[in-house]
């Protein structure tokens, strides 16, 4: 369904998108630290980067060209030199951008998915590589290649990044997760995070986990637990077991919950210490892990984060925070506009009591349909925003 969203003609789209962020930049926290920064203040630098990603530009040279040839001075973006832009990636600490992003999140910029409130805070964990210049020796992971890894903690409650780390590509993902742990959060991850020491650290920090295991780990069954599945999935999840176990290789001698099931020709083994959830809730939460993979693809391709603007660790961290801020601002703008429309938004798809999934693909598709469209921005909507930066036209958003 298409809905026309008309914005006021006395306010350009760029101002509308960035107004919450620009208000924060007026605070003393973000004033230039020294007199030498007056040529490109922190607030001005942030606004240039916001424009860069909203406009979908591909390089800092393209930004300079826009500054010189387009009427963007009307929105307060003055011309600066290329070397001044590059220097700003060194001058300003990435923690300021982190603080800006976290403040926007805390101000209620991100809505909450209702269905996960009762389950507590859930975070999807994964890492993704970004190729980088061979001259960046800090990111070397092969003799002939350099890359950085973005370790992302992605909130399932808001479908937004909650925090991330930038490391060399060969950095241990399990160590990165330990650095990002927050008490009370349930972390969902794939087999690369298997480690009894990691499991111990998660519990010591009063957090939780649902992590897929590799096969052939020896264990002792302490108790067989009831397998609780809904009728809709009994044809696709076969040979399901739910047990309280203790692993022989675990020097901490912790007791865990081990869930095993088979779908098609693949056997999944999930480990958790959450005994309060049903078997189906554990499997369903793990199935949502695919959302972090989708976000990485969206982050790299639609938001153009794959085009790295700086080779330093500080510069890359700045870039990734700005991309996430832009995503948050545009998503919030879409949510606000949909709230203003006169049409009643349709509710997300729910699993009918009489529904029976014929395949795993049907089950995964149903999970995607359960997420309201106002938590997503598709490529066509991004193109509409980019094309409307300086034109007073109607924007059209898709929603189910």
Buried (B, 14 or more C-beta within 10 A) or exposed (E): EEBEBEBEEEEBBBEBBBEBBBEBBEEEEBEBEEEEBEBBBBBBBBBBBBBBBBBBBEEBEEBBEBBEEBEBEEBEBEEBEEEBBBBBBEBBBBEBBBBBBEBBBEEEBBBEBEBBEEBEBBBBBBBBEBEBEEEBEEBBBEEEEBBBBBBBBBBBBBBBBBBBBBBBBEBBBBBBBBEBBBEEBBBBBBEBBBBBEBBBBBBEBEBBBBBBBEEEBEBEEEEEBEBEBBEBBBEBBEEBBBBBBBBEEBEEEBBBBBBBBEBEEEEBBBBBBBEEBBBBBBBBBBBBBBBBBEBBEBBBEBBBBEEBBBBBBBBBBBBBBBBBBBBBBBBBBBBEBBEEEEEEBEEBBEBEEEBEBEEBEBBBEBBBBBBBBBBBBEEEBBEBBBBBBBEEEEBEBEBE
